[in-house]
Amino acid sequence: MKKTKEMEVLFLPTEKGTIKLYVFGFKAPRSLGRVIATYHDVTFEVKGYKRNKTIIKALAQVHEAIVNNQDI
């Protein structure tokens, strides 16, 4: 059986730019997945077992970077 890699992309528009979320994995129950969040030139990678919580963690990291560093 041939494995194919699938990726889901989410674009979240904001006033100062677009947050892009790349979601890998999470196909089978209890399978490890990965979320990569990018905002301008800043990239965050979060791994986890629950899709929604992992996406929220990645967005929280982007938010924290925006709040702490106004240059982004």
C-alpha positions in Angstrom: 0.0 0.0 0.0 1.3 3.4 -0.9 1.2 6.2 1.7 0.4 9.6 0.5 1.2 12.7 2.6 -1.8 15.0 3.0 -1.7 18.5 4.3 -4.5 20.9 5.3 -3.9 24.6 5.0 -5.9 27.2 6.9 -5.6 31.0 6.1 -6.6 33.4 8.9 -6.7 37.0 7.7 -5.9 39.7 10.2 -5.6 43.5 9.9 -1.8 43.3 9.7 -1.3 40.2 7.6 -2.3 36.6 7.2 -1.7 33.7 9.6 -1.1 30.4 7.7 -1.7 27.1 9.4 -0.3 23.9 7.9 -1.9 20.8 9.5 -0.3 17.3 9.0 -1.4 14.0 10.4 -4.3 13.4 12.8 -5.8 10.9 10.3 -6.3 7.9 12.7 -7.4 8.1 16.3 -4.5 8.6 18.7 -2.1 9.4 15.9 0.5 12.1 16.3 0.0 15.2 14.2 1.8 18.4 13.6 0.8 22.1 13.0 3.0 24.7 11.6 1.9 28.3 12.0 3.5 31.2 10.1 3.0 34.9 10.4 5.2 37.1 8.2 8.7 35.5 8.7 8.0 33.9 12.1 7.2 30.1 12.2 6.0 28.0 15.1 5.7 24.2 15.1 3.5 22.3 17.5 3.1 18.5 17.8 0.2 16.8 19.5 -2.4 14.0 19.5 -5.6 16.2 19.5 -6.1 18.2 16.4 -8.1 21.1 17.8 -6.0 21.6 20.9 -2.8 21.5 18.8 -4.1 24.2 16.5 -5.1 26.3 19.5 -1.6 25.9 21.0 0.0 27.0 17.7 -2.3 30.1 17.5 -1.5 30.9 21.1 2.2 30.9 20.3 1.6 33.3 17.4 -0.5 35.5 19.5 2.1 35.6 22.3 4.8 36.6 19.7 2.6 39.4 18.4 1.8 40.7 21.8 5.4 40.6 23.1 7.1 41.8 19.9 5.3 44.7 18.2 7.8 44.6 15.3 6.2 41.5 13.8 
